[in-house]
Amino acid sequence: MLSLLRSILILTAILSISPAAHAADRQVLVFDIKGMHCSGCASGIKAMLVRVQGVTKAEVSYEETRARVEYDPARTTSATIIDTVEKMGYKVRPRKVVRQSERQGARSKHLRRSTPVR
């Protein structure tokens, strides 16, 4: 019985720190980047962004001169993310910060509105 209880406690601890458990707490930062000259610049920026502790996903587009970064606000801030890019010599203009839970709520609201009623 004690072994079963210990296993349950360990499993509970593992689940509480898994990325899926905190997905709703993530935020998305979207910002414009000035000063990129090629797709290699975008690749370099992305490489630096994914090294920031707390960043879970980074997408950088040279064509759109924009970055989209998902991060855990308990582990990093939007200011840290922006500073990382600016220290590389680029100019950054933030567009928006969205909580992952707000984004999912807006998506389901849109789906409800766009689903035809028969």
C-alpha positions as CSV (number, residue, x, y, z in Angstrom):
1,M,0.0,0.0,0.0
2,L,2.8,2.4,0.8
3,S,4.5,1.6,-2.5
4,L,1.2,2.5,-4.4
5,L,0.9,5.7,-2.5
6,R,4.5,6.7,-3.3
7,S,3.9,5.9,-7.0
8,I,0.8,8.1,-7.0
9,L,2.7,11.0,-5.4
10,I,5.6,10.7,-7.9
11,L,3.2,10.6,-10.8
12,T,1.3,13.6,-9.5
13,A,4.6,15.6,-9.2
14,I,5.7,14.6,-12.7
15,L,2.3,15.7,-14.2
16,S,2.3,19.0,-12.3
17,I,5.6,20.1,-13.9
18,S,5.0,18.8,-17.5
19,P,4.7,21.4,-20.3
20,A,1.2,20.3,-21.1
21,A,0.1,21.1,-17.5
22,H,1.1,24.7,-17.9
23,A,0.2,25.2,-21.6
24,A,-2.7,27.6,-20.6
25,D,-0.2,29.8,-18.7
26,R,2.0,30.4,-21.7
27,Q,2.0,33.7,-23.5
28,V,2.6,34.6,-27.1
29,L,4.7,37.7,-28.0
30,V,4.6,39.0,-31.6
31,F,7.0,41.7,-32.7
32,D,8.4,43.3,-35.8
33,I,12.2,43.2,-36.4
34,K,14.1,45.8,-38.4
35,G,17.6,45.3,-39.7
36,M,17.4,41.7,-41.0
37,H,19.2,41.4,-44.3
38,C,18.5,37.7,-45.1
39,S,17.0,34.5,-43.9
40,G,20.3,33.8,-42.2
41,C,19.5,36.7,-39.9
42,A,16.1,35.2,-39.1
43,S,17.7,31.8,-38.3
44,G,20.3,33.4,-36.0
45,I,17.6,35.3,-34.1
46,K,15.5,32.2,-33.8
47,A,18.6,30.3,-32.5
48,M,19.1,32.9,-29.8
49,L,15.4,33.1,-28.8
50,V,15.1,29.3,-28.2
51,R,18.1,29.6,-25.8
52,V,16.2,32.0,-23.5
53,Q,15.0,30.0,-20.5
54,G,11.2,29.9,-20.6
55,V,10.8,30.2,-24.4
56,T,8.9,27.2,-25.6
57,K,8.7,28.0,-29.3
58,A,10.1,30.7,-31.6
59,E,9.2,31.5,-35.2
60,V,11.1,34.3,-37.1
61,S,10.2,35.3,-40.6
62,Y,12.6,37.4,-42.7
63,E,9.9,37.9,-45.4
64,E,7.4,39.3,-42.9
65,T,10.1,40.9,-40.7
66,R,8.3,39.5,-37.7
67,A,8.8,37.1,-34.8
68,R,6.3,35.0,-32.8
69,V,7.5,33.7,-29.5
70,E,5.7,31.4,-27.1
71,Y,7.0,31.6,-23.5
72,D,6.2,30.8,-19.9
73,P,5.8,34.1,-18.1
74,A,6.8,32.4,-14.8
75,R,10.3,31.8,-16.3
76,T,10.9,34.8,-18.5
77,T,9.4,38.1,-19.5
78,S,8.7,39.8,-22.8
79,A,11.3,42.4,-21.9
80,T,14.0,39.7,-21.7
81,I,12.9,38.3,-25.1
82,I,13.0,41.7,-26.7
83,D,16.4,42.5,-25.1
84,T,17.8,39.3,-26.5
85,V,17.0,40.4,-30.0
86,E,18.1,44.0,-29.5
87,K,21.5,42.9,-28.1
88,M,22.0,41.3,-31.5
89,G,21.8,44.7,-33.1
90,Y,18.2,44.6,-34.4
91,K,15.4,47.1,-33.7
92,V,12.2,45.6,-32.2
93,R,8.7,46.9,-32.2
94,P,6.3,44.8,-30.1
95,R,2.9,44.1,-31.6
96,K,1.0,42.2,-29.0
97,V,1.2,39.8,-26.1
98,V,-1.5,37.2,-25.9
99,R,-2.2,34.6,-23.1
100,Q,-2.4,31.1,-24.6
101,S,-5.7,30.6,-22.8
102,E,-7.2,33.8,-24.4
103,R,-6.1,32.7,-27.8
104,Q,-7.8,29.3,-27.3
105,G,-10.9,30.9,-26.1
106,A,-11.1,33.3,-29.1
107,R,-10.5,30.3,-31.4
108,S,-13.4,28.3,-30.0
109,K,-15.6,31.4,-30.0
110,H,-14.8,31.9,-33.7
111,L,-15.5,28.3,-34.4
112,R,-18.9,28.5,-32.7
113,R,-19.8,31.6,-34.8
114,S,-18.6,30.1,-38.1
115,T,-20.2,26.7,-37.7
116,P,-23.5,26.6,-39.6
117,V,-26.6,25.7,-37.7
118,R,-28.9,23.3,-39.4
